[in-house]
Amino acid sequence: MARRNELQGIANYLNGSFISRNNEFRGYWSIGQLKTFAMSSDKKIVRISIPTRNAYAHCELLNSIERHYARIFEKLLNKQKIPAFW
């Protein structure tokens, strides 16, 4: 059960860091960048896949944010010695 709690902790950390007002990606707030992207693309939903799927081949911003969070996710999994396939 400890592994499940550790995995939940990683998910909570990622969520918390993503919505934090101190979350900066390339000099700007990540949520603000995604909001601007969504508004300019007339989208109501923007999905970020972790691990990455590169679903947004046309948008370097979304791919970069996905890769950024995927790297953090990988580091946290490795730190807790949790296999990536979980």
DSSP file (Angstrom, degrees, kcal/mol; ACC not computed):
  #  RESIDUE AA STRUCTURE BP1 BP2  ACC     N-H-->O    O-->H-N    N-H-->O    O-->H-N    TCO  KAPPA ALPHA  PHI   PSI    X-CA   Y-CA   Z-CA
    1    1 A M     >        0   0    0      0, 0.0     4,-2.0     0, 0.0     5,-0.2   0.000 360.0 360.0 360.0 -26.8    0.0    0.0    0.0
    2    2 A A  H  >  +     0   0    0      1,-0.2     4,-2.4     2,-0.2     5,-0.2   0.886 360.0  54.7 -60.2 -38.2    2.9    2.3    0.6
    3    3 A R  H  > S+     0   0    0      1,-0.2     4,-2.6     2,-0.2    -1,-0.2   0.902 106.0  51.3 -62.8 -40.9    3.7    2.4   -3.2
    4    4 A R  H  > S+     0   0    0      1,-0.2     4,-2.3     2,-0.2    -1,-0.2   0.912 111.3  48.0 -62.8 -41.8    0.1    3.5   -3.9
    5    5 A N  H  X S+     0   0    0     -4,-2.0     4,-2.2     2,-0.2    -2,-0.2   0.882 111.0  51.1 -65.0 -38.9    0.5    6.3   -1.4
    6    6 A E  H  X S+     0   0    0     -4,-2.4     4,-2.0     2,-0.2    -2,-0.2   0.912 110.4  48.4 -64.6 -42.4    3.8    7.3   -2.9
    7    7 A L  H  X S+     0   0    0     -4,-2.6     4,-2.3     2,-0.2    -2,-0.2   0.896 111.0  50.7 -65.0 -40.1    2.4    7.4   -6.4
    8    8 A Q  H  X S+     0   0    0     -4,-2.3     4,-2.6     1,-0.2    -1,-0.2   0.887 108.3  53.7 -62.8 -39.1   -0.5    9.5   -5.1
    9    9 A G  H  X S+     0   0    0     -4,-2.2     4,-2.3     2,-0.2    -2,-0.2   0.888 107.9  49.5 -62.4 -39.9    2.0   11.8   -3.5
   10   10 A I  H  X S+     0   0    0     -4,-2.0     4,-2.6     2,-0.2    -2,-0.2   0.926 111.4  49.0 -64.5 -45.1    3.8   12.3   -6.8
   11   11 A A  H  X S+     0   0    0     -4,-2.3     4,-2.4     1,-0.2    -2,-0.2   0.912 112.0  48.8 -61.2 -42.8    0.5   13.0   -8.5
   12   12 A N  H  X S+     0   0    0     -4,-2.6     4,-2.8     2,-0.2    -1,-0.2   0.891 110.2  51.7 -63.9 -39.8   -0.4   15.6   -5.8
   13   13 A Y  H  X S+     0   0    0     -4,-2.3     4,-2.9     2,-0.2     5,-0.2   0.941 111.0  47.0 -61.9 -47.7    3.0   17.2   -6.1
   14   14 A L  H  X S+     0   0    0     -4,-2.6     4,-2.2     2,-0.2    -2,-0.2   0.928 114.3  47.3 -60.8 -45.2    2.7   17.6   -9.9
   15   15 A N  H  X S+     0   0    0     -4,-2.4     4,-1.9     1,-0.2    -1,-0.2   0.938 114.1  47.3 -61.2 -47.1   -0.8   19.0   -9.6
   16   16 A G  H  X S+     0   0    0     -4,-2.8     4,-0.8     1,-0.2    -2,-0.2   0.897 113.5  47.0 -62.8 -41.4    0.2   21.4   -6.9
   17   17 A S  H  < S+     0   0    0     -4,-2.9    -1,-0.2    -5,-0.2     3,-0.2   0.855 109.7  55.2 -69.5 -32.8    3.3   22.6   -8.7
   18   18 A F  H  < S+     0   0    0     -4,-2.2    13,-0.3    -5,-0.2    -2,-0.2   0.891 114.1  37.7 -68.1 -39.4    1.3   23.0  -11.9
   19   19 A I  H  < S+     0   0    0     -4,-1.9    -1,-0.2    -5,-0.2    -2,-0.2   0.508  89.8 118.9 -92.3  -3.3   -1.3   25.3  -10.4
   20   20 A S    ><  -     0   0    0     -4,-0.8     3,-1.6    -3,-0.2    11,-0.2  -0.308  68.6-132.5 -62.7 142.9    1.1   27.2   -8.1
   21   21 A R  T 3  S+     0   0    0      1,-0.3    -1,-0.1     8,-0.1    -4,-0.1   0.687 108.4  59.1 -69.1 -16.1    1.4   30.9   -8.8
   22   22 A N  T 3  S+     0   0    0      2,-0.1     2,-0.7     7,-0.0    -1,-0.3   0.373  75.3 118.7 -91.3   4.1    5.2   30.4   -8.6
   23   23 A N    <   +     0   0    0     -3,-1.6     7,-1.0    -5,-0.1     2,-0.4  -0.611  42.6 180.0 -76.6 112.8    5.1   28.0  -11.5
   24   24 A E  E     -A   29   0A   0     -2,-0.7     2,-0.4     5,-0.2     5,-0.2  -0.946  15.0-177.4-119.1 133.6    7.2   29.5  -14.3
   25   25 A F  E >  S-A   28   0A   0      3,-3.4     3,-1.3    -2,-0.4     8,-0.1  -0.967  79.0 -17.8-131.0 116.2    7.9   28.0  -17.6
   26   26 A R  T 3  S-     0   0    0     -2,-0.4    -1,-0.1     1,-0.2     3,-0.1   0.861 130.1 -50.0  55.0  39.5   10.2   29.9  -20.0
   27   27 A G  T 3  S+     0   0    0      1,-0.2     2,-0.3     0, 0.0    -1,-0.2   0.407 123.5  82.4  88.5  -2.7    9.7   33.1  -17.9
   28   28 A Y  E <  S-A   25   0A   0     -3,-1.3    -3,-3.4     0, 0.0     2,-0.2  -0.934  89.4 -87.9-134.6 157.5    5.9   33.0  -17.8
   29   29 A W  E  >  -A   24   0A   0     -2,-0.3     4,-2.2    -5,-0.2    -5,-0.2  -0.457  34.2-139.7 -64.6 126.6    3.2   31.4  -15.7
   30   30 A S  H  > S+     0   0    0     -7,-1.0     4,-2.5     1,-0.2     5,-0.2   0.902 101.1  50.6 -57.1 -46.5    2.4   28.0  -17.3
   31   31 A I  H  > S+     0   0    0    -13,-0.3     4,-2.5     1,-0.2    -1,-0.2   0.896 109.9  51.5 -61.8 -39.1   -1.3   28.3  -16.7
   32   32 A G  H  > S+     0   0    0      2,-0.2     4,-2.5     1,-0.2    -1,-0.2   0.899 109.5  49.5 -63.6 -41.2   -1.3   31.7  -18.3
   33   33 A Q  H  X S+     0   0    0     -4,-2.2     4,-2.4     2,-0.2    -2,-0.2   0.911 112.7  47.1 -64.0 -41.8    0.5   30.4  -21.3
   34   34 A L  H  X S+     0   0    0     -4,-2.5     4,-2.8     2,-0.2    -2,-0.2   0.882 111.2  51.5 -68.4 -37.1   -2.0   27.6  -21.7
   35   35 A K  H  X S+     0   0    0     -4,-2.5     4,-2.7    -5,-0.2     5,-0.2   0.935 110.7  48.0 -63.8 -45.2   -4.9   29.9  -21.2
   36   36 A T  H  X S+     0   0    0     -4,-2.5     4,-2.5     2,-0.2    -2,-0.2   0.914 112.7  49.4 -60.9 -43.0   -3.6   32.2  -23.9
   37   37 A F  H  X S+     0   0    0     -4,-2.4     4,-1.7     2,-0.2    -2,-0.2   0.943 112.2  47.7 -60.0 -48.4   -3.1   29.3  -26.2
   38   38 A A  H  <>S+     0   0    0     -4,-2.8     5,-3.0     1,-0.2     4,-0.4   0.913 113.6  47.1 -61.3 -44.0   -6.6   27.9  -25.6
   39   39 A M  H ><5S+     0   0    0     -4,-2.7     3,-0.8     1,-0.2    -1,-0.2   0.912 113.6  46.8 -65.8 -42.1   -8.2   31.3  -26.2
   40   40 A S  H 3<5S+     0   0    0     -4,-2.5    -1,-0.2     1,-0.2    -2,-0.2   0.752 116.8  44.8 -72.8 -22.1   -6.2   32.0  -29.4
   41   41 A S  T 3<5S-     0   0    0     -4,-1.7    -1,-0.2    -5,-0.2    -2,-0.2   0.366 110.3-121.6 -99.0   3.1   -7.0   28.5  -30.7
   42   42 A D  T < 5 +     0   0    0     -3,-0.8     2,-0.3    -4,-0.4    -3,-0.2   0.899  62.5 147.4  56.2  44.4  -10.7   28.7  -29.7
   43   43 A K      < -     0   0    0     -5,-3.0    -1,-0.2    -6,-0.2    -2,-0.1  -0.843  41.0-167.4-109.8 147.1  -10.3   25.6  -27.4
   44   44 A K  S    S+     0   0    0     -2,-0.3     2,-0.4     1,-0.2    -1,-0.1   0.635  78.7  42.8-101.3 -20.7  -12.2   24.9  -24.2
   45   45 A I        -     0   0    0     -7,-0.1     2,-0.4     2,-0.0    -1,-0.2  -0.989  57.1-174.6-131.1 134.9  -10.0   22.0  -23.1
   46   46 A V        -     0   0    0     -2,-0.4     2,-0.4    -3,-0.1   -12,-0.0  -0.991  15.6-158.1-125.5 121.0   -6.2   21.6  -23.2
   47   47 A R        -     0   0    0     -2,-0.4     2,-0.5     2,-0.0    -2,-0.0  -0.828   5.3-159.8-103.9 137.1   -4.9   18.2  -22.2
   48   48 A I        -     0   0    0     -2,-0.4     2,-0.5    17,-0.1    15,-0.1  -0.971  12.3-150.1-113.9 123.4   -1.4   17.5  -21.0
   49   49 A S        -     0   0    0     -2,-0.5     4,-0.2     0, 0.0     5,-0.2  -0.829   7.7-146.3 -99.0 124.9   -0.2   13.9  -21.2
   50   50 A I  S    S+     0   0    0     -2,-0.5     2,-0.2     2,-0.1    17,-0.1  -0.974  93.9  36.3-130.6 117.9    2.3   12.6  -18.7
   51   51 A P  S    S-     0   0    0      0, 0.0    16,-0.1     0, 0.0    -1,-0.0   0.566 120.2-105.1 -65.8 163.7    4.1   10.6  -19.8
   52   52 A T        +     0   0    0     -2,-0.2    -2,-0.1    14,-0.1    11,-0.0  -0.191  38.8 176.8 -68.2 149.5    4.2   12.5  -23.1
   53   53 A R        -     0   0    0     -4,-0.2    -1,-0.1    -3,-0.0    -3,-0.1   0.358  40.8-129.6-122.7  -5.0    2.4   11.4  -26.2
   54   54 A N        +     0   0    0     -5,-0.2     3,-0.4     1,-0.1     9,-0.1   0.913  49.2 158.4  50.4  47.3    3.3   14.4  -28.3
   55   55 A A        +     0   0    0      1,-0.2     2,-0.6     2,-0.1     3,-0.2   0.677  62.7  61.9 -71.7 -17.6   -0.3   14.7  -29.3
   56   56 A Y    >   +     0   0    0      1,-0.2     3,-1.9     3,-0.1     7,-0.4  -0.522  56.5 156.1-110.5  64.1    0.3   18.4  -30.2
   57   57 A A  T 3  S+     0   0    0     -2,-0.6    -1,-0.2    -3,-0.4    -2,-0.1   0.777  76.1  54.2 -59.7 -25.8    2.8   18.1  -33.0
   58   58 A H  T 3  S+     0   0    0     -3,-0.2     2,-0.5     1,-0.2    -1,-0.3   0.534 102.3  63.2 -86.3  -6.9    1.6   21.5  -34.2
   59   59 A C    <>  -     0   0    0     -3,-1.9     4,-2.0     1,-0.1     5,-0.2  -0.896  53.5-175.5-128.4 104.6    2.2   23.3  -30.9
   60   60 A E  H  > S+     0   0    0     -2,-0.5     4,-2.7     1,-0.2     5,-0.2   0.838  85.6  61.0 -65.0 -34.0    5.7   23.5  -29.5
   61   61 A L  H  > S+     0   0    0      2,-0.2     4,-2.4     1,-0.2    -1,-0.2   0.955 108.0  42.0 -58.4 -51.6    4.4   25.2  -26.3
   62   62 A L  H  > S+     0   0    0      1,-0.2     4,-2.6     2,-0.2    -1,-0.2   0.905 115.2  50.3 -65.2 -41.3    2.3   22.2  -25.4
   63   63 A N  H  X S+     0   0    0     -4,-2.0     4,-2.5    -7,-0.4    -1,-0.2   0.908 111.7  48.8 -61.9 -40.9    4.9   19.7  -26.3
   64   64 A S  H  X S+     0   0    0     -4,-2.7     4,-2.5     2,-0.2    -2,-0.2   0.911 111.6  48.0 -66.8 -42.4    7.5   21.6  -24.3
   65   65 A I  H  X S+     0   0    0     -4,-2.4     4,-2.4     2,-0.2     5,-0.2   0.915 112.1  50.6 -65.1 -42.1    5.3   21.8  -21.2
   66   66 A E  H  X S+     0   0    0     -4,-2.6     4,-2.4     1,-0.2    -2,-0.2   0.940 112.2  46.5 -59.1 -47.2    4.5   18.1  -21.5
   67   67 A R  H  X S+     0   0    0     -4,-2.5     4,-2.3     2,-0.2    -2,-0.2   0.900 110.6  53.9 -62.9 -40.2    8.2   17.2  -21.7
   68   68 A H  H  X S+     0   0    0     -4,-2.5     4,-1.7     1,-0.2    -1,-0.2   0.943 114.1  40.0 -59.0 -50.4    9.0   19.5  -18.8
   69   69 A Y  H  X S+     0   0    0     -4,-2.4     4,-2.6     1,-0.2    -1,-0.2   0.818 111.5  57.4 -72.1 -30.2    6.4   17.8  -16.5
   70   70 A A  H  X S+     0   0    0     -4,-2.4     4,-2.6    -5,-0.2    -1,-0.2   0.890 106.1  50.5 -65.6 -38.7    7.3   14.4  -17.8
   71   71 A R  H  X S+     0   0    0     -4,-2.3     4,-2.4     2,-0.2    -2,-0.2   0.919 111.6  47.2 -64.5 -43.2   10.9   15.0  -16.7
   72   72 A I  H  X S+     0   0    0     -4,-1.7     4,-2.4     2,-0.2    -2,-0.2   0.934 112.4  50.4 -61.5 -45.5    9.8   16.0  -13.3
   73   73 A F  H  X S+     0   0    0     -4,-2.6     4,-2.4     1,-0.2    -2,-0.2   0.916 110.5  49.5 -58.2 -46.2    7.5   13.0  -13.1
   74   74 A E  H  X S+     0   0    0     -4,-2.6     4,-2.7     1,-0.2    -1,-0.2   0.913 110.3  50.1 -60.5 -44.7   10.4   10.7  -14.1
   75   75 A K  H  X S+     0   0    0     -4,-2.4     4,-2.4     1,-0.2    -1,-0.2   0.907 111.3  48.5 -61.9 -42.1   12.7   12.1  -11.5
   76   76 A L  H  X S+     0   0    0     -4,-2.4     4,-1.7     2,-0.2    -1,-0.2   0.897 111.4  49.7 -67.4 -39.4   10.1   11.7   -8.8
   77   77 A L  H  <>S+     0   0    0     -4,-2.4     5,-2.7     2,-0.2     4,-0.5   0.937 112.6  47.6 -61.8 -46.2    9.4    8.1   -9.8
   78   78 A N  H ><5S+     0   0    0     -4,-2.7     3,-0.9     1,-0.2    -2,-0.2   0.894 108.6  54.7 -61.8 -40.7   13.1    7.3   -9.8
   79   79 A K  H 3<5S+     0   0    0     -4,-2.4    -1,-0.2     1,-0.3    -2,-0.2   0.874 114.4  39.7 -61.3 -37.5   13.6    9.0   -6.4
   80   80 A Q  T 3<5S-     0   0    0     -4,-1.7    -1,-0.3    -5,-0.1    -2,-0.2   0.420 111.5-122.1 -91.2   0.8   10.9    6.8   -4.9
   81   81 A K  T < 5 +     0   0    0     -3,-0.9    -3,-0.2    -4,-0.5    -4,-0.1   0.898  57.9 154.0  57.6  43.5   12.1    3.7   -6.9
   82   82 A I      < -     0   0    0     -5,-2.7    -1,-0.2    -6,-0.1    -2,-0.1  -0.898  48.4-114.5-102.2 127.4    8.7    3.3   -8.5
   83   83 A P    >   -     0   0    0      0, 0.0     3,-1.6     0, 0.0    -5,-0.0  -0.328  18.0-129.4 -62.0 140.9    8.8    1.5  -11.9
   84   84 A A  T 3  S+     0   0    0      1,-0.3    -6,-0.0     2,-0.1    -7,-0.0   0.788 103.2  67.8 -62.3 -29.0    7.7    3.8  -14.8
   85   85 A F  T 3         0   0    0      1,-0.3    -1,-0.3     0, 0.0    -3,-0.0   0.659 360.0 360.0 -70.6 -12.4    5.2    1.2  -16.1
   86   86 A W    <         0   0    0     -3,-1.6    -1,-0.3     0, 0.0    -2,-0.1   0.499 360.0 360.0 -67.9 360.0    3.1    1.7  -13.0
